[in-house]
């Protein structure tokens, strides 16, 4: 399936660790997309856990790039309600990231910026406001974030490029 990232025009990456409560939102969205929704043939939904940096690095170096990338993750953002789904720009990634994904850290943001600016890939970061990230291993999403999974799926499907929709 990893080789498909160089063949598909739309990539959807679910980020986070299922072991840390609401941080498992990205993987939960990918699982829901794969089990309950129909994606266009030219779209790939992939649970990348906490390994998106390697994939972004491969995309930066590749001659074949997608037209659109969606990154799905959980964040702790000021003035947002738990379970609220919203988009943030690459530059809007919070300095204090609650997950192991650490999207804001070098080199991930730099790679996202390079992909966006130099390859003209449309990058959307779709996040959910966490209710809680436990201090010890505790799998499972909070009720608010569980309810947000289908909201995120519908948002993603509506945001797919028009020529990609069925």
C-alpha positions, 0 to 999 in steps of 0.5 A: 500500500505504501507504493500507492502514495506515488500513484494516487492524486489524493492522499489522506493521512491519519496521524496519532497514536491509538494508545493515547486516548484522543490522540488516536483520532487520525487512525480512527478517521482512517478506519471509518473511511475504509470501513463505512465510506466509499473513496474515489479510486484515485484517493488513498486513506492511510493510517500513518500513526506517528510516522508521517515524517518518513512519508513526507520525506519520500514525497519531497524526493519523489518525481510523482506527487499527489495533487491534494494531501489531507492530514488528520490529527488531534490538537489542543487549541485555545478556545475550541470545544472538545470534539470540534473539527476544524482546519488549520493552516500549516503555519497554524500548527500549535507550538505545544502539540499534544501528540507524539506526532509533533507535526510542528517540529522540524523537519515536518513543518519544513517539509510540508511548507516545501511540498506546498510551495514548491510542488503546488500540492494543496495541503489541508490539515483537518484536526479535532479538539481533544477532550483529554490526552492521558498521562499514561497509556489508555487506548480509546477516544473520549465521547466527544472525539468519537462523535467527531470521527464521522463529522471529519469523514463527511468533511473530507469527502466534501472537500475532495476535488470535484473531478475525484467524486463519484 
